[in-house]
Amino acid sequence: MLQGQLNIAFVALTVALGGFLLGFDATVISGVVPFIKEYFSLTGASGDLKLGFAVSSLGWGAMAGNAIAGPLSDRFGRRRVLLGTALLFVMSSLLAASATSFPSFVAARIVGGLAVGGAILIAPVYIAEIAPAEKRGSLVSLNQLMIVIGISASFFSNYFLRDLGDHNWRYMLGVQMVPALLYFTLLCFVPESPRWLLLKGRDEAALQVLRRVAGEQLARENLQQIQRSLTTKAVSRGFRGLLNSRVRLIMVIALGLAFFQQITGINAIFYYLPTIFAQAGGGLDDAYRQAVMVGVVNVLMTFVAIWLIDKLGRKPLLIMGIAGMALSLFAISWAFSQESYNARLVLIAIIGFVASFAISLGPVMWVLLSEIFPNEQRAAAISVAGFWNALTSASVTMIFPWALSTLGSGGTFLAFGLFATAALLFVVLLVPETKGRTLEQLENDLMTAKA
C-alpha cells in the first residue's frame, strides 16, 4: 500500500468485505434448496438427511477453516490468510454453479466453507488489531454489517434470479464470483496487522503501520504497550497455551458465546427461510419476498448495533438482544402450535428474532472474541472458538429438516427459545464489559480473574 496516512475506515471496510462474501455464500443456499432438492432427487427420509447435509456442508468446511486459519495467520500473517479466503470464495462459486452430481455440489460447498471459516475468524481479528481502542467496537462490527448485507444481497439475488429457468440455481451460486474477485483485488492495498508484525519481531514495520493509523506519539505509546504485553505477560503460544489456567475464564466465555450464537437457530432460520415461510402457509414467491424483508431488517438493525456498541457497551446490547430473541422464538413456537398457522405472526416473530440477533449475538460475539484473548494466543484461541461455533452451526442446520419432521415446527422453535433463555443467564453471570479499553488492558484484567 502507498505510504501516507492510513484511512482506517477504508482498511476495515476492505477486510470486512470478506464478511459480505461469508453472508452471501452462507445464505444463498436458502433460495437454492427447492431446486437442488428436485435436481438431485432428494426425496423421503434419506432425502431429508441428504438435503440437511448439503445445506450444512458449508459449516463442515468452515470447521476445517476455523481450525487452520488461526495457526496459518500466526505463521504467514493475517493479510495472506485473507487473500487465500478470497481465492477459495471464487473457486467455490465456480464449482458449485457447475456441479452436475450431488457429491461435487457438496465438495464445492465445503470449499466455500473453508473460506467462510477463515474469513469469519481472521477479519475481525485483523480489524481489532489495527483499530484504535475508542473505535474498535464499531470498526470490528463493520464485519458483521457486511455479513448481514451479504445475507440480504443473497435474498435479493435469489428473488430476482428465481425465474431464469431450470438452471436458475446455478446463476444464484455463480454470481458470487464478482465480489470475490473484487475482495482479492482490494486486499492487495491493505497493510499487515501491526500486532502480528511485532510478534514476528518486525518492530519497525509495525511502528510504520501504527504511525499511519494514530500519528507519531500514539504510535510509539501503543508500540511500547504491546511490547510490554508480549514480554511481561507471555504464556505458551499456540493451542498448548490455551490449557494455561490464566486463560481458563476467557475460554469459558468464548466457547459459551460461540455455542449460544448458533444453538439458538439463527443459521437454521436463514438457510431454510423460504421453506419456513412456505410451511407457515404461503406460496414460494411470497416466501422469497418475505425473506427479502427479513434481510433488510437484519441490515438496518446491524447499523443500530454499530451505532450503540461503543456508546452503550457490549453487555447491555447482549442482554437486550438475547431477551428479544427468546421472546420471539417462543412466539414462533406458539404460532406453529396452533391448529391453523398464523403466517403473519410467524413473519413478525421471525423479524423480531432477526432484529434482536442483529443487535446482540450477531455482531457483539465477534467483537468480544476479537478483544478478550491475549495477544500471543488470539489467533489460536479464536480458531478454537470458531471451530466450536461452526460445529454447532453445522449440526443444527444438518438436523433442522429432520427436527421439523419429527418435533414439528412448534417443538423445534420451543427448543431454540429455551436455549436463548440459557444464553441470557450465561451473559448476565459471566460476560464482562470491554468498551473503551485497550486489548492490553483487557488482557491484564481477564488473565488475573478466576474461572
C-alpha angles and dihedrals in degrees: 000000000000116000119253137076110343117230100222093192091056091049093048093047092048093051091042090058083083085066090056090055090045093052093044095047093046098051103030084084089070090072094039096054099084092049101043088046088062097035094053094035095239100176136147128014093315089049090055090054092046090049090050090050092049092051094043095044090092087059093050089052090047089057090060090045090051092050096052103030096076098049091042091051090050090052104037104019137263093268096054092051090051090051088053092052090053091056091047090053089054092049094047093051093049095046096045093048091052098041115132099177135048094243092051090049092051091046091053091051090049089055087053088050091058088056092046091050092053097042097046092055107034100040095063091040091054093047093047091050094052102034125095112252094244092055100033098100096052094041094050088046088061086076091058090044090056090047092056092043087054090050092050092045090054091053091050091045093050091048094053096041097045094095098052095105134251094335096049091116090058091057090047090057099037099054090075091076091079098062090037091059090046090052092053092050095049093047088064087070100054126087129236120269110276092219091054089049089053091049087057093049094251095134098158093051090048091050091052092055093045090047091055091048102043110009130253102296098043090042092059092044091051091046092054092046093052092045091052090050091053095048106036101035100036119146130170113306126229128020094325090062090060089071090064112116090229092068097041096102091046091053092048090053093045097047092044093053091044091052097046094046090065106025089065088069107248097139093040088056094046095045094049100029099126089044092053093048091047089051089053089062115279140108124264093254091053090048092055091049092049090050088056089053091052091049092053092050089049091055095045094050091048088058087054090052092051090050094050105034097083093036105042097024137236101278099051090051091050093050095048095042098046091048088054091048092054094049092047093049091050089050091052090049091050092048092053092045093063121097090242113040114237100220094184093053090049090053093047093046093048089050088050091050094049092045091051092047091049093060096042133018093017101064102008097059092057092044090053093046090052091050112039103057123089115257094248094050103033096105096044094043095048089050090057092046091046092049090053090047092050092046091053092046095048092047093050095046092045096054095037096094089047091047091052090052095043107033097023124232092283094054094044094053092043088059090050090051092053091051089051090054090053089049090055092054091047093054094046093050105037117013115098129212113251102175117141098358126119120247089248093053090051091048091053094049099042097044091055093050122093126235 
